[in-house]
Amino acid sequence: MASPPPAAIAELKAALGPSGWTEDAQEIAPWLTEWRNKWQGHTPLMLKPGSTEEVARAVEICARHGVAIVPQGGDTGLVGGQIPYGEVLLSTRRLRAVRDVTPLDDAMTVEAGVTLLEAQQAATAAGRFFPLSLAAEGTATIGGVISTNAGGTAVLRYGMMRDLVLGIEAVMPDGQMFNGLKRLRKDNTGYDLKQLLIGAEGTLGVVTAATLKLFPILRSRATAVVGLETAHAAIELLATAKAETGGGVEAFELMKRIGVEFALRHVPGVREPLDSVQPWYVLIELTSGEPGAAEAGMERILEAAFDRGLIVDAAIAQNETQVRDFWKLREEQSAAQKPEGGGWKHDVSVPVSQIADFLEEATAAVERFEPGARVSAFGHVGDGNMHYDILCPPGGDLTAFLGRWQAGSEVVHDIVAKYDGSISAEHGLGRLKTAEARRYKSALEVSTMQAVRLAIDPKRIMNPAVLF
Amino acid sequence: MASPPPAAIAELKAALGPSGWTEDAQEIAPWLTEWRNKWQGHTPLMLKPGSTEEVARAVEICARHGVAIVPQGGDTGLVGGQIPYGEVLLSTRRLRAVRDVTPLDDAMTVEAGVTLLEAQQAATAAGRFFPLSLAAEGTATIGGVISTNAGGTAVLRYGMMRDLVLGIEAVMPDGQMFNGLKRLRKDNTGYDLKQLLIGAEGTLGVVTAATLKLFPILRSRATAVVGLETAHAAIELLATAKAETGGGVEAFELMKRIGVEFALRHVPGVREPLDSVQPWYVLIELTSGEPGAAEAGMERILEAAFDRGLIVDAAIAQNETQVRDFWKLREEQSAAQKPEGGGWKHDVSVPVSQIADFLEEATAAVERFEPGARVSAFGHVGDGNMHYDILCPPGGDLTAFLGRWQAGSEVVHDIVAKYDGSISAEHGLGRLKTAEARRYKSALEVSTMQAVRLAIDPKRIMNPAVLF
């Protein structure tokens, strides 16, 4: 990546004023890496625009000079899509306004730098619910979760971020402002341009604000952990739970015993969820607008599941503390691996009906490829999405093991492809997986994406190393 | 539109064989117009490919010769997007297979020519529910409802067609096959190309098959008609209904007294829905997975609404016959206008909170523009979507009145624009509204759509007169 011409740097500084940029290495440092320390980027300049107009001015200058930009929100992405390697870093974190909340429209408009947690809180304050929820929600920003089409724990009921956006405001790659902040539920007047920007990982423009869908606050909620002998049983259980509740399943999260053990070993406060030890666990959460319906539905599901032999143990949370305990066990699955030495991580999806077959086949293949490796699979099985992580054999050479990540990933991803799955279900491609994705995408898909990108960003200044 | 070169016609005929095309004027005639008789097109050739491969062969030949194509499904579109004026007509009606239904994935894959009703039936046969529903469902095809991003009566709970598609197979404008028939719930590996094809009105390729989302069959359903003094009260009632049921409102359809009168007058079997006569009516339908919950929720809503003075009369359907009667009243709102002499029709949306203000302002403006004109507003008010139809004053000169349609529409649409609304909520732009849409779209939106289209269809052979 060539350095930006000094004239461009000077023009950017003048346009944004002293509070709108920094070259201070110490201030910039935290934004050049992320929590896994997998990336260590560099940038000549970090821009900190304070308004959409300032974003537009900055992008226009970069476009005119052919200067590449990496947009960044809360820097919680896991695939390096937000890390500059010589590009100008454009932070949206100063775009902090909740512009409006209109409960009668079940809508609110927030700027890109508002965190996901703050957005949830703004909705709650207006008597509504914003459902997107993920472990990094205190730091992840709305601009980031839109640009990566984030998923999380409530996708089963509410969909991914793509499904939760009514309108978008963005600065296009030439610096023009796209004002698509509609509060409409229906609008069939040409191509839906916001759909292009969602999940584009910053390659088609900078999202500066969005109008989000809100939902009623549900009065009834029931949370349980069940123990199962096989992952196949989990798929049958999911179908039972959907049928019994008619769409009331909000979360359906699978965990393997080994992941539960990691959490028990390394995370203070984590408890055994059941009296017995089981090969597989599922955390089920039901919600309903009807008072008492989630609780009644959970009883029906568990009774039917015991009768059919799908589950062998179960515990329904009796109070908020138990709900938190169950969720803590689930949410710490990733962090609890770290003290075990790290591993090859995968964020894959397959059709729900194929999850158990995929797990069996992939695990057998991994054991052949890397004898002794430990597979910790967990995640949003209700969406067909597993975080499929492979840890170094106990006592193995960690550095050598990590060196085989790419080859090991190909073993896993080839099986994902066999099941018509995705090698990045919710994290995106970023710098990490763009090259590998070419292995699985058709030439037509890649060339169509490239043609669309070229049409919108002819100078390819927006996050040039990311996507095709 | 220049006639296709004879060599192209010959090549198309040879490629598709005798059952794959027709020049028979009598066979073609019904497909050159639609039920409102607003359009009367013409075509040199109607193609009837029997497989995706045949569609691909036909499009490739057209692309090579620069021959324009209008794709057509069930020919139920209301804006002329499916009517050729010199283009080759490509019918997808012979693509008739239900390729698979996989209940554990809550998914099914059907070809473009399957009707919406047949798709619903295939889902039901597998113990699942496909929610898209609209008056023309016995004739409208899956390819058509995808290409127009159709809405209908269950959008409030399940979304528009865009929200119900997991994967798409299509033939691109150069004849290449795009195989995007995924059964995945989550896939973040680049731009979501299927989102471009949905709602593109056949301008970016021919949809040949799709994988659709299925849902549990809900056990509990309650239907009521209520009478209200104002449209403002309907908006408050909607918020109450959502809060009381936590998302259980499946349909919320507003009707004005005049439309009810038209139906009573002209449609055999339509009955007064209430004992009293009211200025406004809402048909509410609740569904729930919890046995008895919809019925209980309806009681709660109506009680709260009476207490707050939002409604003045109500009738809950006591049996299937009454449910059908209530829906018949709603579904005949459009057809019942025809014997009154036809009118200026509008399919508009505004933010839900603005519906009542919009109705007041637009009706006042229409009365100034066309004294004596009768406004029949009805529709999916839960989505902010109204079919806002203006009928000739009784005894007025119908031909002269219809001649003022465009000027009258501008009066309505300018007020829609003032409320940040859409001039085509669910019908699309087609030939009817493309030119008018330029009045309300920003230059940036139009130029971005044009750039994307040029990138995907550089020869502009796909439905060239439709969209920008």
Contacts between the chains, C-beta under 8 A, distances in Angstrom:
chain1	res1	chain2	res2	distance
A	102	B	351	7.1
A	102	B	353	5.7
A	103	B	239	7.1
A	104	B	235	6.1
A	104	B	239	5.8
A	104	B	352	6.1
A	104	B	353	3.7
A	105	B	351	4.7
A	105	B	352	5.1
A	105	B	353	4.8
A	105	B	384	7.8
A	106	B	242	7.3
A	106	B	352	7.5
A	107	B	351	7.2
A	127	B	243	7.9
A	148	B	188	6.7
A	149	B	188	5.3
A	149	B	192	7.9
A	151	B	186	5.6
A	151	B	188	8.0
A	155	B	185	6.9
A	155	B	186	6.8
A	159	B	163	7.6
A	160	B	186	6.4
A	162	B	192	7.2
A	162	B	195	8.0
A	163	B	159	7.6
A	163	B	163	6.5
A	172	B	444	6.9
A	172	B	448	7.3
A	176	B	444	5.2
A	177	B	444	7.7
A	178	B	442	7.9
A	178	B	444	5.8
A	178	B	445	7.3
A	178	B	448	7.5
A	179	B	442	7.0
A	180	B	445	7.7
A	182	B	420	6.1
A	182	B	422	7.6
A	183	B	351	4.0
A	183	B	352	8.0
A	183	B	420	6.8
A	184	B	349	5.1
A	184	B	350	7.4
A	184	B	351	6.6
A	184	B	384	6.1
A	184	B	420	7.5
A	184	B	421	6.6
A	184	B	422	5.5
A	184	B	425	7.5
A	185	B	155	6.9
A	185	B	349	6.8
A	185	B	352	7.3
A	185	B	383	4.2
A	185	B	384	5.4
A	185	B	385	7.1
A	186	B	151	5.6
A	186	B	155	6.8
A	186	B	160	6.4
A	186	B	349	4.8
A	186	B	380	7.6
A	186	B	383	5.1
A	186	B	384	6.8
A	186	B	385	4.9
A	186	B	422	6.8
A	186	B	425	4.0
A	186	B	426	5.4
A	187	B	349	6.3
A	187	B	422	3.8
A	187	B	424	7.6
A	187	B	425	6.4
A	188	B	148	6.7
A	188	B	149	5.3
A	188	B	151	8.0
A	188	B	199	5.8
A	188	B	422	7.3
A	188	B	424	5.1
A	188	B	425	6.5
A	188	B	426	5.7
A	188	B	427	6.6
A	188	B	428	4.7
A	188	B	429	7.4
A	189	B	422	5.7
A	189	B	423	6.5
A	189	B	424	5.1
A	189	B	428	7.9
A	189	B	429	5.8
A	189	B	433	7.7
A	189	B	437	5.2
A	189	B	440	7.8
A	189	B	441	7.0
A	190	B	429	6.5
A	190	B	437	6.9
A	190	B	441	7.1
A	190	B	445	7.2
A	190	B	449	5.2
A	190	B	467	5.5
A	190	B	468	6.3
A	191	B	196	6.3
A	191	B	199	7.1
A	191	B	200	6.2
A	191	B	204	8.0
A	191	B	449	5.0
A	191	B	452	6.2
A	191	B	453	7.8
A	191	B	467	7.6
A	192	B	149	7.9
A	192	B	162	7.2
A	192	B	195	6.5
A	192	B	198	7.7
A	192	B	199	6.1
A	193	B	445	6.5
A	193	B	448	5.9
A	193	B	449	7.2
A	195	B	162	8.0
A	195	B	192	6.5
A	195	B	195	3.9
A	195	B	196	7.4
A	196	B	191	6.3
A	196	B	195	7.4
A	196	B	196	7.3
A	196	B	452	7.6
A	198	B	192	7.8
A	199	B	188	5.8
A	199	B	191	7.1
A	199	B	192	6.1
A	200	B	191	6.2
A	204	B	191	8.0
A	215	B	247	6.3
A	216	B	242	5.1
A	216	B	243	5.5
A	216	B	245	7.6
A	216	B	246	4.6
A	216	B	247	5.7
A	217	B	246	7.5
A	218	B	246	4.5
A	218	B	247	7.6
A	219	B	246	6.6
A	220	B	246	7.9
A	235	B	104	6.1
A	239	B	103	7.1
A	239	B	104	5.8
A	242	B	106	7.4
A	242	B	216	5.1
A	243	B	127	7.9
A	243	B	216	5.4
A	244	B	289	7.2
A	245	B	216	7.6
A	245	B	289	4.5
A	245	B	290	7.1
A	246	B	216	4.6
A	246	B	217	7.5
A	246	B	218	4.5
A	246	B	219	6.6
A	246	B	220	7.9
A	246	B	287	7.6
A	246	B	288	6.3
A	246	B	289	1.8
A	246	B	290	7.1
A	247	B	215	6.3
A	247	B	216	5.7
A	247	B	218	7.6
A	247	B	289	5.8
A	248	B	289	5.5
A	248	B	290	7.4
A	287	B	246	7.6
A	288	B	246	6.3
A	288	B	288	7.9
A	288	B	290	6.4
A	288	B	293	7.5
A	289	B	244	7.2
A	289	B	245	4.6
A	289	B	246	1.8
A	289	B	247	5.8
A	289	B	248	5.5
A	289	B	297	7.4
A	290	B	245	7.1
A	290	B	246	7.1
A	290	B	248	7.4
A	290	B	288	6.4
A	290	B	290	5.5
A	290	B	293	4.2
A	290	B	296	6.9
A	290	B	297	6.3
A	293	B	288	7.5
A	293	B	290	4.2
A	293	B	293	5.7
A	296	B	290	6.9
A	297	B	289	7.3
A	297	B	290	6.3
A	349	B	184	5.1
A	349	B	185	6.8
A	349	B	186	4.8
A	349	B	187	6.3
A	350	B	184	7.4
A	351	B	102	7.1
A	351	B	105	4.7
A	351	B	107	7.2
A	351	B	183	4.0
A	351	B	184	6.6
A	352	B	104	6.1
A	352	B	105	5.1
A	352	B	106	7.5
A	352	B	183	8.0
A	352	B	185	7.3
A	353	B	102	5.7
A	353	B	104	3.6
A	353	B	105	4.8
A	380	B	186	7.6
A	383	B	185	4.1
A	383	B	186	5.1
A	384	B	105	7.8
A	384	B	184	6.1
A	384	B	185	5.4
A	384	B	186	6.8
A	385	B	185	7.1
A	385	B	186	4.9
A	420	B	182	6.1
A	420	B	183	6.8
A	420	B	184	7.5
A	421	B	184	6.6
A	422	B	182	7.6
A	422	B	184	5.6
A	422	B	186	6.8
A	422	B	187	3.8
A	422	B	188	7.3
A	422	B	189	5.7
A	423	B	189	6.5
A	424	B	187	7.6
A	424	B	188	5.1
A	424	B	189	5.1
A	425	B	184	7.6
A	425	B	186	4.0
A	425	B	187	6.4
A	425	B	188	6.5
A	426	B	186	5.4
A	426	B	188	5.7
A	427	B	188	6.6
A	428	B	188	4.7
A	428	B	189	7.9
A	429	B	188	7.4
A	429	B	189	5.8
A	429	B	190	6.5
A	433	B	189	7.7
A	437	B	189	5.2
A	437	B	190	6.9
A	440	B	189	7.8
A	441	B	189	7.0
A	441	B	190	7.1
A	442	B	178	7.9
A	442	B	179	7.0
A	444	B	172	6.9
A	444	B	176	5.2
A	444	B	177	7.7
A	444	B	178	5.8
A	445	B	178	7.3
A	445	B	180	7.7
A	445	B	190	7.2
A	445	B	193	6.5
A	446	B	190	8.0
A	448	B	172	7.3
A	448	B	178	7.5
A	448	B	193	5.9
A	448	B	456	6.6
A	449	B	190	5.2
A	449	B	191	5.0
A	449	B	193	7.2
A	451	B	455	4.0
A	451	B	456	6.4
A	452	B	191	6.2
A	452	B	196	7.6
A	452	B	452	5.8
A	452	B	455	5.5
A	452	B	456	7.2
A	453	B	191	7.8
A	454	B	455	6.7
A	455	B	451	4.0
A	455	B	452	5.5
A	455	B	454	6.7
A	455	B	455	3.9
A	456	B	448	6.6
A	456	B	451	6.4
A	456	B	452	7.2
A	467	B	190	5.5
A	467	B	191	7.6
A	468	B	190	6.3
